[in-house]
Amino acid sequence: MQMDKTHPMTPRQAHVPAGAFTYPIDTPLPTRWFGFLLLREFTLLAFSSALDPLRVANQLAQRPLYGWVVLSEDGRPVPSSSAVEMGVHGGLEALDDALELFVCSGNRGTEVASAPVLAAIRRHARFGGQVGGICTGAMTLARAGLLDDKRFTLHWENQPGFREAFPDLTPSLTRFEADGAVRTCSGGSAATEMMLSIITEDYGEAFAVAVADMCLNDPNQRPGREQRSSIARAIDSRNPKLLRVLRAMYANIEEPLSLEELAEDAGVSRRQMERQFTQSLGEPPAAIYRNIRLDRAHSLLAETDMTVMDVATASGFNSVSVMSRHFKRRFGMTPFGKRNRP
């Protein structure tokens, strides 16, 4: 498949599917092209979660806002970690530096990229191509030497192994990262969030929210969102008292318990509880409890017609002003802004 700088998929055209709902874009930018390089046992969920927002954007606009090329090392189908083979458009020879390249891999991310794949990725970056990693794609980027002094992330399950393999590199715990010409995400729905952030850059928040709604995805693209909930991290810590406190927090949102009551219920002192939260979860219990209640407020504002005052009460805040201050710090907007957003 021959490709040129202006039209990476010539003579292939960007796909614009039909749909019942449209969102016209009057002045589209030139088609933005992405390449997805699938490595053996890549995560199918993460790949499709990144690809489909581009398809939805084209469908809503009824214009070729985005194009994509799916690649493998040799142009042959690639088995996913689900044992489902994915067909591709071409091999490494189809990698053009006009493509924004995302490497897609799975649990064997430190070993599946061959020397020719690493060389092709290095060459792509050296000639100005943008690179990224989906799920554990950052492992391949690290092997290619492209993550030095960069913010990046990968799936939390694979981070301990990554640190062992690359002791001089430190991944973040966030869902996705963008640092210059490098974009990475932790997989799953975070891949959708990363692509929504790109769509926001290109066509604004309102259009990105419409794409998110079509994907039945939370449009929250707040920078720094962590991959795992407090409950998941508490389970991972294997500390039953932490988990008991968190369960009590989730069970008592409208009428929050005091820190003393939470500690007493778990059979620890308040000081012990605070130390364990900070050591295991990185935040004191008061901050985590507040964020649990703020997340409830965020959901109620998005999913109900409750007034902001009623949402504050249902989320355990004694005043709208107190909730608004913390809400803006967490979500980058006030509760009123969330309620009035298109």
Steps between C-alpha positions, in 0.01 A plus 500: 500500500663825386445804718579867451558775753173682432269201472645217710242246384488591130311361319310384812254759631414590859191313616185710556214272615135597491309563821166622630645788703730766355701791637609721206854639493495796264875558466679168542875479521691281253447133577717398797652157451592242764687174475435214743787251513370174647750281682438134576247447783396865498198595711196506272291715738763774516550505123128521419448761773754721327380440145124534538491866619662591167233305312225665708645847437488441124148363527373799699666757274431304181848608396841327498632673810722201581657211314677193627733228381535174692846349470695191602867419462453284191155603375338180626213474752602531866362283783365700792515398866139384450618248236314699235708585193482854362558571132715798406547740210872436460842439651778728620563617144165683520613709798516857377630785716172690440329240718469549875608155610357310796662173610245252637612211718394293800648308791819408312582858418867479600582228249268492199653779291771367269816685401344610165194636684717697744708636212189608310360681804833677566519604135141627512577717805835619362334639188239691700220246526291500816502180706282356773425191700168333580468267801863378528619671181722720718720194559588490132559876496734458798692224317527738205649767729218748448381558857801671658387815685139439389180468699336172406278225632400139443256257660543475880523120487819522296669789680694288755656296219569819304690651794711186528584511129553878483615618845585848370147565370198571720149460354217706640185346649276719284268368232671679211787740445605740225855637498611666180495250215433205734153388611436196717201346674435215739255317275128423520278805524810718557576450130165658419574787737836561332339515156224726633771738621638509145152564357454781754825661384384483139128582520416617850345355812139498383580279201715271716213465749271399212754234398525380862121475522490286186764274659297492825817624666547752779632813324715584805850567363634657818881488491656284767209261552639187660455157344369331813236590756578522870312173550719321244819634655381400847431146377849492350652609832349189665414713802152394621467802729558744215235320298257511794547878532445552127186289501370713787579815302305379196210390723479837676512773237189706572576507873879467524656336802774676692856372472476384860187297419665346195809404700298356786290289262820356348661436838793739459593839638449809288876549480554141385226537240648822364848348481375187321298704247796722420741207468272275292282744306716812484236727657355553848156352572332841512607577140393160371163523677443845351588376150257208534225750581607731218484210254145432620415867443651485151287196414181657637555820301556298182220248545216680682307826499570564868583859596858577594385554859333159508811341351713663770271359770493153342880504482551593863599865465348750739503784247511553125799732534710237675413237240563745215848585623609139523309400181686759293834387637424136411320538167618837368150654500232596748189283552304768314740475207457124496123535503496760220758334273362403156 
